[in-house]
Amino acid sequence: MKCKTQPLGVLAVWMTAVCIGAVGTASAEWALVDSSSFAQLIPAGEQCVVTVRYTAGSLNVSLPAENLTADALAALEVAPDWLRMDLRDNFRRLGDTYQDLYAGMIMDAVDPYVDEICFEVAHLAPQTLSSWMNPDVLVENVESLYAIDAFLPYVEIVDYENGGDYYSTAVYQVEEGESVVEIELPRDHYYWYIVHPKLHKEVPNYINPNTGGPAAPPTGVFWRDFLMNHSDAGYPLLRACLDTCAVLWKSQQNTVDNGAVGALTQWMQDVMTFQSYPHHDQPVRIYRQHIGTCSVHSYLTSAAARAALIPTAVDVMYSDNHKINEFWDRRWIAWEPVNTYIDYPEGYENWGWNIAATFNWRGDSFIWDTTDRYTEVCTLRVNVEDMEGVPVDGARIKIYSSPCVSWGAIAGWTDWSGEREFLLGDSRNFMAQVTSAIGNYPPSGMTTVITNSAVGACYDWDVTLPGTVPAIDVSPDTLPSNPLDEYCLVVEYGVSGEILYGMNFDDGNEFSNRTAPGHIDFFICDEGDYASYAAGQPFSAFEIAEGSSEGAVSFTLVSAENWYAVLSNESNLVMTEEVNVTAKLYVNAGDIVAQEDEGQQWERAHLRWNSPNPFNPDTRIGFDMPCGGTVDLTVYNVSGQKVRTLTHGFRPAGEHVVAWNGEDERGNPVGSGVYFYEMRTDGFRAMKKMVLAR
């Protein structure tokens, strides 16, 4: 919790003494009266609140507004379990029209395409999903993927299903020395670097190869099917180059006799001429032009490789005005078809380059550094805080090293801790700037952070921004002199992940990068302190947890008022937290001391405990009459309102049992909670508590 707190002191000791095990006091007879479980995204600046309504003996949950349409909610039920939160997050960042458009696409999808289409919708940036992209391209992309899989001998798409947690991936044959081994691609690599339809800066769409502009089919084509099954006159067909490849690659450096990777390397050399030419981002236009320098080669290589089910990314070297590719086989492997470079990352410094930084590109526009694969490196550790020393999340760090093209050598964003670490090349000078919602450093331009970087050195750059991060001013509460033990609230929570957002310099899209675990602030407070908290004023609370990733709290409510358990993400500027919460409310079901009218002996009659207790929906109440008399047996709710008269009239001496079916006087079922039943007869009065748990 980026908040002002003091040590908890005696609070933890008191809770240990009062709450034994999962719930309540050592002497209490606790019965469950209400519970709630939910999984929720909590955006920056918002919170989830579990309210104990003391009088009603029930829970109420208040969640951040998501503004999801009915179709979007229905599509979430179709999605694989592991994708639902990512899909939910992207839906909430889209307008209603686009939510319904993509939700309909998901609900109309058929096996085995559902998970891949869900992934595309979950992991294309909102700017792309709401751009001039033809949504039909997402379906064709997946259909082509499976059609191509049917005839490639070195790879097979496999599907896994465990109830709602279903997914696909690819299994490869890889030659290593004299043997061939079978390798299964990690699930996320399959979706990000084979399925994902966006390669770099382009908008996925049907493109006219002759103009590079959007066009409806059949004039417009999408790169996966087009590159695999079409060839311009005089050029080889990619499919024909691959259909005799028995392995993904032969684990060899710099040779085209290297399985599918080698065959695709030769195909690129056959269809492209390396020559200066105006750039184009769309692979089908690049193919039709058959000419260009490193950037267009890297885009076309990535598209052709993904068409061939080879997991591939574009790798960017802006400090040397160059782009190459990397493919995955248990590690990222440098690949540049122009020079027949395969698994030869040292080749660029062998040219005499002094690489400053390199980074890989993901389809939602997230980037990460890969510099240590291409050169010896130093480490730059950046720590960003506000004026009061509070970590700043989501601050963007741009790093520049002259000479450099475009906006800089690399960029990164701070996480929950306010930190970001970079691996940078040696013997270079580096400048940097931090920009954030609470201010920039320096205010304009850049400042030098490393001079003549040394191999293996670690450099620390501590940045203080001019603004302040929102903070919660909370301090530990103290016990009242006579705490109650009527209710016990148990809250178990886990923060399974957190989502960082940032804008990519190259295409202006906002990525969303999820990491685990997440962090949340937690506390429990009474009505008065909750009002102060809601007004942004200092307040006191129990069970304060700062930046917690999980917790299990058992708290006996110490006063007869509403209580509030809060999971707060109000001290983050950017990051969304993903929480899973179970809250349970227990009531002390111990006996209430029988009361008697003055001057009368209550022993003449006796009211017994109902059984079962708790109950659902029926219970039986017994009472004893030593002699005959008029008996009133009545059920009340916790507000003292009469719910049902169970008996009214003369009863003879002896043992009696009356049933209650959990309905009121009109025959309507009443809700879960605490109820009281009272017996009155000839000056005798007694009351006991019972719990209805539906």
N, C-alpha and C positions, 0 to 999 in steps of 0.2 A: 504494500500500500504506500504509494508516494504520499504519505500522510504524516501528521505530527502526532506521535504517540509517545507514551512513557512506559516503563516496565510494568508488567502485569501484576507484580507483587503478590498479594494474598489471594487473588482471584483464582488462579489455577489450583491452589491448595484447597480452597473452599469447594470448588467444583469436584475435586477428587473425593472429598469427604462426603459430599451430598449425593453425587451421582455415582451409583455403583454399577459397573459393567456397562451394558448398552443404555440403560435408562434408569433415571429416578433415584430415590433414596433407598437406603438399606431396608427400611421398615415398610416402605410403600408397596401396595399391590397394584402395579401398573397395568392398565388395559388400553390397547390401541383403539382410538376413536376416529382418527382420520389420517390419511396419507396422500402424498402426491409425488410423482416421479416425472421428470422431464429432461430433455436434452435441448439446449438452447444456445444460440449465438448471441453474445453480448457485445455490441459495437462499442467503440471508444466513447466515453462520456455517458454511458448508460449502466443500468443495473437490473438485477432480478431481485424481487422481494417476496419472501414467504411470510405472510402475516398470520399470527395466531389470534383468532377472534375469541377472546377469553370468555365472553358471555355465552357465545354459541358453542364453544368447545369444538372449533373446527379450524381448518386451514384455508387460506386464500393465497393464490400465487399470481403475482403481477410480473409480466414479461415485457421486454422491449417490443415495440410495434415493428412488424416485419413488412406489412402491407403486401402480402402474397395473395395472388388471385386464387380462386377456387381451382382453376386448372393447374396452376403451379403446385398447389398442395397435393392434388391428385397425382401429378407426375412424380413427386417425391416418393409416393408410396410404391411406384413402379421401379424406381432406381435401386441399384445395389446398395446395401447397407453402408459400405465403406465410402460411397460417393455422395450420400445424402446431404451431409453438412456442406460440402463444397458446392453442390448444386443449389442448396438452399441459399447460400451466401451470394452466388451469382444471380439467382432469381431476384433477391431483394434489392439488387443494384440495377435492375432493369425496370422500365416502365411496364404498365399493365399489358399494353399491346404486345410487346416482345415476350413478356412472361407467357402469355397465352399461346403465342406463335410457337415457341420452342417447347412448351409443355405439350401441345398437341402433337408435335413431331415425336416426342418421347412416347406418348401414349399410343400412337399409331405404329410404332416400331415393332418389328417381329424378331423372334429369335433367329440367329444369334447376335443380332445387331444392337440390342437395347443398351447394353453396358457401354459400348463404344460411342453411341450417340449421346448418352447421358454424359460421358466424359467430355465430349466436344462442347456441349452446352455449359458444363460446369467450369471448363478451363480455357475457353476463349474469353479474352478481355471484353467487358461490357461495351467498350467502344467498337470492337469488331462485330459483336453480335447485333449492334444497332446501326451498323454502317450499311453500305450499298451491297454487302454480301447477299447472294441469293441463298436462302436457307436450305434449298434442296441439295446444295452441294455437300452438306454434312451427311446426308443419307447416301448419296452416290459414293462419297469417299469411303464409307464403311462397306457398302456392297462390293465395290471394286476391290477392297482389301481382301475380302473372303474369296472372291472369284480368282484373284491372282494367287492366293495361297494354294489353290487346288492344283496348280501345275508347277510350282517351284519345288524341286527335289530336296533342297538343303534346309528347309524350314517347314514347320507345321504350327498352325494356330491351335492351341488347346484351350478348352473351357473347363472351369472349375465351378462347382455349385455346392454351397452349404446353406440351404434355406435361402434367406434373402441376401446372403453375402456371396454373390456370384461375381466372377471376373474371368478374363481371358488373358493369355500371354502367348509367347512363341517359344518353340523348342528348336534349337539349331544343331546341325552336325558341324563340328569343327575338327580339322585335322591338326594333330600335334605329333610331330615326328612320324613314327610308323603306325600310329593308331588314330582312330576317329572317336571323339568323345561327344556325348550329347549334353548340351548346355541349355538350361531353361532361363529365359530372360526374366529379370525382376519385373514384377507386375507394373510398377509405375513407369519403367523404361518402355515397356510395350505401348502404353497409352500415350506417353509424352513424345516419344521419338519414332514411333511408327504410325500410330493412329492419328495423332494431332495434325490437322490440315494446314496449320500456319507454320511456315518455315523461318521467316525473318520479318521483314517490314511489310510484306505484301498483304492484301486482303484476300482471303480464300474466296474464289468465285469462278464462275464460268467465264473464260477469257477467249476472245477471238485471237488466235495465234498470229494473224496477219497484222493486227493493229495494236494488240496489247490491252485493248479496252474490254469492258464487260459486254457480253452478248449472250442471249438465251441459246440453249442447245437447239439444234445440233451445231450451229455456227460456233457457239461458245463451248469450250471444253474445260474439264478440270484435269490437273496434271497427273493424278495417279493412273487413271485408265489411259489417258492420252499418251503418256511417255512409255508405258509398258506395251501398248498394243498398236501404236501408230509409228510409222517412220516416213520422213520426207524422202523424196526421190534421191537415190544415190547414197543414202545413209543406212546403217544397220538397224534392225529392229531389236530393241532392248530385250524383249521376251526371248528371242532366238539366241541371244548371247548368254542367257541365264539357264535355259532349260536343260543344259547338260552339266551344270555345276552341282556336284554332289555335296559340297561343303560350303559353309559361309566363307571361310578363308583357310589357308594352309599355315597360318601363323608365321608367315615369311615377310621379311622386309623388302619393300621396293621392287616388286616383280608383279607382272600381270598374270603370271601362272600361279594364281592365288585364290582359287575358288570364285565365289560370287563377287567378292570385293575386287579381285583382280579383273574379272570380266567387266565389271561396271567401270573400273578405271580405264580399260581399253576402249569401252564404248564412249566415255567422255572425250577421250583423245580423238576418236573417230568423228564425233559429231560437232566438236567445237574447235574453233581457231582462237588462240590466245593473242588478242590484239586490242589496242585501245578502241573503244566504241562506246557510245552513250549507254549508260546503265539502264536496265529495266528490272523490276522486282518480280515479275510474273514468270514462272518457269516455262510455261508453254510458249510465251513470246521469246524468251531467251533461246529455247530450242529452235524455233523457226528462224531466228536470226543467225544462229550457229557461229557467233562471234562475240568476244568480250574479254574482259580482264578477270582478275581474281574474284571480285564480288559476285558477278553473274555465274562464274564457274561454281562457286560455293553454293549458290541457291539451286542451280540445276543439279549438282551432285546430290544435295540433300533431298530434293524431290524424287530423283530417279532411284536413290537408295531406299527411301521410304516406300516407294512404289514396289521395290524388290524386297520389302519386308526386312531391310537392314536398318537397325536403329541408328539414326544419324542426327547430328547437330551441326550448326554453323559456328565456327570459332573465329573470333574477331581480334585482329592485331592492329588497332588504330594507331599505335605508336610507330608502326612501320607501314601503314597504309596497305594492309593485306588481310585477306580472309581465306580460311581453309575449312576443312571439315574434320569431324571426329566421329568414329563409329564405336559401338559398344560390344565388347566380348569380355565380360568380367572386369573390365576397366575401360576408360575412354582411350581410344587409340587414334593418334594423329593420322590424317589422311588428306592428301592433295593429289588428285589424278593428273593435273597438268604436268607435274614433275615425277610422276610415278613414285610419290612419297607415300609409303604405307608403314606405319609404326616407326617413323623416323623423325621424331620431334626435334632432334639436335640439328637437323638440316639447316634451319634458318640462322642460327648463330654461326654455323659453318659458312654461311654466305657473308659473314662479317656483320650481321645485324646485332644490335645491342637492345634486346627486347625489353620494353618497360613493363608491359602488362598484356595479358590476353584474357578473353572471357568467352564463355559459351552462351548461346541464345536458346531460350525456351519459347514455346508457341504462345504463351500468354504474355510474353515480353519480359519475363524475369531473366536476369543475367547473373552469372557467378564466375569468379576468377579461376583461371586454369594456368596461370603463369608458371607455376613450378614444374609443369610438364615440358617447358620449352627453354628454360634458362635457370641458372642459379638465382636464388631469391633472398630477399630480406623480408622482415615482417613489420608492417605498420599497424599498430593498435590504436584505434580512435575511440575516445571516450567522450560522449557529449552529455553535458548537464545544463540545467537552467541556472538562473542567478542564485538559487538557494541550494544548489548541489543535488538536485533531483534528476535522475536519469531521464533523457528525452528519447522516446521511441519514434521511429519513422523519419528521423532526420536523414536527409540525402547527402552523401559525401561524394563529391566529384573530384577526381584526381587527374592531373594533367602532367605530362612530361614532354618537353619540347625536344625534337620536332614531333608533332602529332596532328593527325587529320581529325575532322569532325569535332565533337564536343570535348573529347578528352581520352585518356588511356583506359579508364575504368571508373565505375561508380558502384556505390553500395548504400545500404540503408541500415540504420541502427535498429536493434531489436529491443525487447522489453527492458534490457539492462542498460540501454543507451550506448551499447558498444558495437563496433564492427571492426573486423580484422582483415587486412589485405596482404596478399603475397605479391611483392613487386620485384622487378628485375634489379640487377646489380649495376653499379657504376652509372647511375642516373640521378638527375635532380628531379624532385617531385614537388608540385604545388597542389593545393587543395582548397576547397570551399565547402562549408556545411550550410545547407538551407533547411528551414523548418518552419512550421506554423507559428512558432514563438520567436522567430527572428533568424538572421543569418550571421555567419562568421567566416571571413570578414564581411562587413556590410555590403561590399561590392568587390568584384575582382577575386583574386586568389592570393594565398599566402604560401611561402615556401615551408615545407614540412620536413623534407629530407634533402641533404646535399651530398652528392657522391655516395650513393647507397652502397653498403658493404655486404658481401655474402654472409648470411647467417645472423646478421645484426637484427636487433629488435628495437623499433622506434615507437615511442609513445607520444601521441598527440592528444592532449586534453583540451577540450573546447568548452567554453562557457558561453551560452547564448544569452541575449539581452532580455528575454522574456521569462515567464514562469509557467511551469506545468500545473494544471489544476491539482489541488491537494485537498484532502479531507482532514479536518482538524478534530481528531478524536483522541480521547484519553480513557484509560480503564475506569469502569464504574465501580462503586463500592456497594456492599450488601446493605439492605435495610436491617433494622434491629430485629424484626420478627419476620423472616422470609416465609412465604407460603410454599406448599408442596402439592398444589392441586393438579398442575399439569407439568409434563416434561416434553420438551421438544428435542427430537433427534434429527440432525441434518448430516447427511453424508454427501460429499461432493468430490468430483474429480474434474480437473481442467485438462481435457484430452489433447488440446491443441490451441494454437493462437495463429492468427492470420495477419501477415504484414502486407501493406499495400504501398505501391510506389509507382511513379510515372517513368516509363522508359524514354530516354532522350531521343532514340532513333525513330520511333513511330508514334509517340505521344499516348500510347496505351497504358492503362493502369493494371499492373500485374497484381496477383494475390498469391502470396507464398506462405504455405502452412508449415509450421514446425511444432514439435511436441517436446515436453508438455507445455501447457499454457500457464498463466499466472492470474490469480484473481485476489481481490481483497474481501475479507469476510468479517462480519461483526453481528452481534445481536443487541438490540436496545429496546427500551420501553417507549411508550407513546410520546412522552415529553421530549426525550432525546431524539426520537425519530423526527419530530416536528422541527427541531433545531437543525438536524442533518439535512432535511429536505429544503430548509431555508438557506443552506450554505453557511450555517453558524457552527461554532464549536459545540461539541456534544460528547457524552460519555457512552460507553458500550461495554458489553461483556464479550468474551471469546474472540478478541481481535486477532486476526491473522493477516499478515502483510505479504502480498505476492505469493500466495499459497497455490500449490499445484493439486493438492488434495487435502481433505479433512474429514474427520468424523467427530461431531460435536454433540454432546448430550447435556442439555441445559434445563434445569428445573425453574419454571417461571416463579419469580419471587414476589410478585404483586398482582393484584386482581385487575388487570388492564390488558389491552392488546399489546402484543410483542412482535418484533420485526427482526427476521433474519435476512441480512442483505449480502448479496454477492455483487460487488461493485467493480466496474471497469471504468470508473470516472477519472482516474488519474493517468490513463493512456491518451495520447494525442491521436494515434492512428490505428493501433492494433485492435482487432476483434478477438474475443476469447470464446472458446467453445467449452461449455460446462455440461456436466451430467449430474443431476441432483435428485436425491430421494429425501423427502421430509416426512417425518412421522410424528404424530401428536398422541401422547399417552395421557390418560387420566388416572389419578390415584383412586382406585376403586375400593379403598378401605371403608370400613363401617362408619357411618355417622352416628354419633351418640344419640340414643333415644331421648326424647324430651317428654316431660310429664307436666300435666296441669297441676298447679299448686294444690297441695292437700290431698292428692289422689295417689294411689299405689298402682304403678304401671304393671306390676307383676301379675295382675289379674288377666292380662292379655299379653300376647307376644307376636311380634312381626319378624318373620324369618327372611333370610337372603333369597333373592330370586335365583333361579337356576334354569338354564346356564346363564352366566354373567362373565364376560360379554355374551351377547346373543344376536342371532340373525336367522329368521325374523321373529321367532317366538320365544317366550320365556314364561316360567311358572312362578307364582308368588304364593308362599305359604304363610298362614297365620294361625294362632292358637287362641281359643276362647274357653276359659275355665267355666263360664256360664253363659247363657244366651244373652244376646243384646244386639243393638243396632250397630252395624259396621259400615263405615265409609272408607273405601280404598280407591285412591285417586292418583293419577300420573300427572306430573308437572314437568315442564322443560326448565332449562337453566335460568330462564328469565322469570320464573315463577308463574307462568301462564298454564292454566289447566289444559291438558292434552286429552285425557280420557278418564271417565269414571268407570272403574272396573266392577265395583259392587256398591250397592246402596240399599240397605234394608236389614231386616232381622236375620241373624245367624245363630243357630243353636250352639251349645257347648261342644268342644271337640276341635280336631284339626281340620283346616280348610285349605284348599288350593284354588287359585284363580289364574287363568292364563291371559297373557297379553300378546297380541299378534303384531305389535308395532304399528298400529293404525290409530288415527285420531277418532273423534266422535263421529265424523262423517264417513269413516271408512277409508280415508286417504292414508297411504303409507307416510310415516314421518321419516326425517333424515337421520343419518348417523349422528351420534353424539351422546351426551350425558343426560339422563332423565332421573327424576326422583319419584318415588312412590311413597305415599303417606297413608297411614292407617289411623282412624279415629273411632273410638268406641267407649261410651260410658266414662268419660274423663281421661281416657288413655290416648296418647298421641305418640306415634313413632314414625320416623322417616329414614329411608335408606336410598342409596344411589345405585343405579344400574346403567350399563353401557350398551347401546345399540350400535353394532358395527356391521353395516351392510357391505 
